[in-house]
């Protein structure tokens, strides 16, 4: 049997799940979401690639609309619980790392999902299946730098950080270096850390794309 195996970052998936949980907690919140977002926000905890792809795609395609819906639910006309949860949820998706991973996974997951669906084709020749998996692995490897740099660039310049005043740096408090950290790790800039994490995601996915017969 042929299959693809990996997991998207837990912190990112947890934020997407929190977003879904907030809107699905009441009919009123869900109706507000539908009024602003033409595509349903979905949960991401499912292991199926189609579920992960659909969840990320819905947010990436309508990010500004999701923000508008959360801002609407943060208004004084809402009850205290809704206002507080809306503000917290908005803050969690209004960060530079979240936008970087949203762009990266928004470009990778459609390709992975497409291959996964192809592998499920009834009567598919084994040679074609193995070729499709290897092509995906090669694409991730060859486009590694481009995928990461484009994700950073989109988040910083062509997406929302500039228009929403989302900082692309963070305040760093000096701390004693842990034994497991190297000097190079502690000297990384915020953007370099995110870039490193995105490279790790791609490398892990490429290495975990398995062909099992």
N, C-alpha and C positions, 0 to 999 in steps of 0.2 A: 504494500500500500504506500502511496506517496502522500506526504503531508508536510505542512509548514508549521514550525513551532517557534514561538517566542512570546514575550510579554512586553507591553508598553510600560513606560515608567510609572511606578505606583503613585508617586506624588501627583503627576499629571492626571492619571486616571481617577485618583481620589477627588481632585478638584472638579472634574467633569461629572463624577457621580454626585458630588455635593450640589452642583448646579441643577442636575436632574431632580434630586430629592427635594430641593427647595420649591421648584415650580410644581412638582407633582403632589406636594403636600396638601393642596387645597384646590377646589374647582376654580375659585376666584383667581388664584395665581396662574393657573394653567390657561385661563381665558385671557388674561393680560398677555401672557407669552404668545398665544396664538394671534393676538391682535397686532403684535409687533414682528413676529417671526413666521414667515410662510412655511418653514420646514420644521417638523417636530424635533425638539431636543430629545435625545435618547440616552439611555444609560449605557455605561461602558464596561460594566463588570462581567458581562458575558464573555466567554472564551472564543466565540465564533468571530472570524475575521470580518464578516459582513457587519456584525454589531459594532465592532470597534471602528470600522471605516465609517459607518453611518453616523455614529455618535460624534466623531471628530469633524466629519464633513458638515454636519448641521451647524456646528458652532463656527467653524472657519468661514463658511459661506455667508453667515449672517451675524458675525461677531458684533458689529455696531448695533444691530437690532436687539440682540440679547442684552447689551449694555443699556439700551434705552428702556427695555422692559424692567430691568432691575432698578434703574433710576426711578421709574414710575412707581414701583412698589416700595421705594424708599421715602415717598412723600408723606407729609403729615396726615393726609387723609386716611392712610393705612393704620392698622393697629400696631402697637409697639413691637410685638413679636415679628410681624412681617417686615416692618421697617428695619429692625435690627438684623434679621437674617439676610434681607436683601442687601444691606450695606456690607455685611461680612462677605457674602458671596461675590458681590461686585469687586471688592478689594482682592479676593483670591484669584479672579480672572484678569485683573488689571495690573499684571506684573510683566516685566520684560521676559523672565524665564518662561512663563506660561505661553506668551505669544510666540516665543522662539520654538517651543516644542509643538505648539498648535500648527505652525507653518511647516515644520519638519515632518510631523506625522501626517499632516494633511496632504503632503506630496508623496509620502511613502506608502501609506495604507491603501490607497486606490490601486497601486501596482501590485501589492501583495494580495489584496482581495481578488483582483482580476485573475491572477495565476491560480489562487486557491479554487476559485470557481471553475477554471479551466480543468483543473485536476479532477474535478468531480464529474466531468463529462462522461456519460455512459459509453463504454466501449472504447475509451481513449487508448491509443497505442502507447505502450510503455516508453518507447523511444521519444515520442513527441512530448510526453509528460516530463521525462528527465531533461529534455532540452529546454522546456519552459522554465523549470526550476533553476537550471544552471544560468539561463539568460537573466533571470531575476537577480540571482546572486552576483553575476558579473556587472549588472547595471548598478546595483548598490555599491559595489566596490569601485567601479570606474567613476561614478558620479558622486562619490563620497564628499569630496571637498566642495563641489558645486552645490550639493544639497544643503550642507551646513552653512556655507557663506550666503546663499540666497535666503535661507531662513532667518539669519541674523539681519541681513539687509532689509528684508521685508518688514520685520518687526520694528526696526529702528526708523526706517525712512518711508517705506511705502505702505505701512500699515497704520497703527494707531498710537505708537509711543509719542510721536511728534504732535499729533492732533489732540491727544488726551493728556499730554504732559505726564506720561508714565516714565519714570527715571530708568535709565539704562546703566546706572551705577548704583552701588549700595554703600551705606556707611559701614566702614570696617572698624571694629573695636579690637585693639591690640590684645593678643592673647598668647599664652605660652604654646609653642608648637608641640603637638602631640607626638609621641614616639613613632606612630604610624605615618606621620606626614613628612614629606621631604621638603627641603628648602625650596625646590621648584614649585611644589604644591602651594606653599604659603605665599609665594610671590606672584601667583596668578592673579590677573585682573578679573573682575566680575564677568566680563564678556569672554575671557579666555576659559574660565571655569565652565560657563554654559556651553561654549564651543567644544570643550573636552567631553562634556557629558553627552552632547549630541553625537560626537564621533563614536562614543562608546555604544550608544543605541544602535547606530548603523552597523558597527562591527559585530555586535552581539547578534543582531538580526541576521546578518550575512552568514555568521558561523553556525547559527541554529537552524538555518534552512536545510532540512535534512531530506534525504532520499532513502526511503526504506522499502525494500522489495520483499 
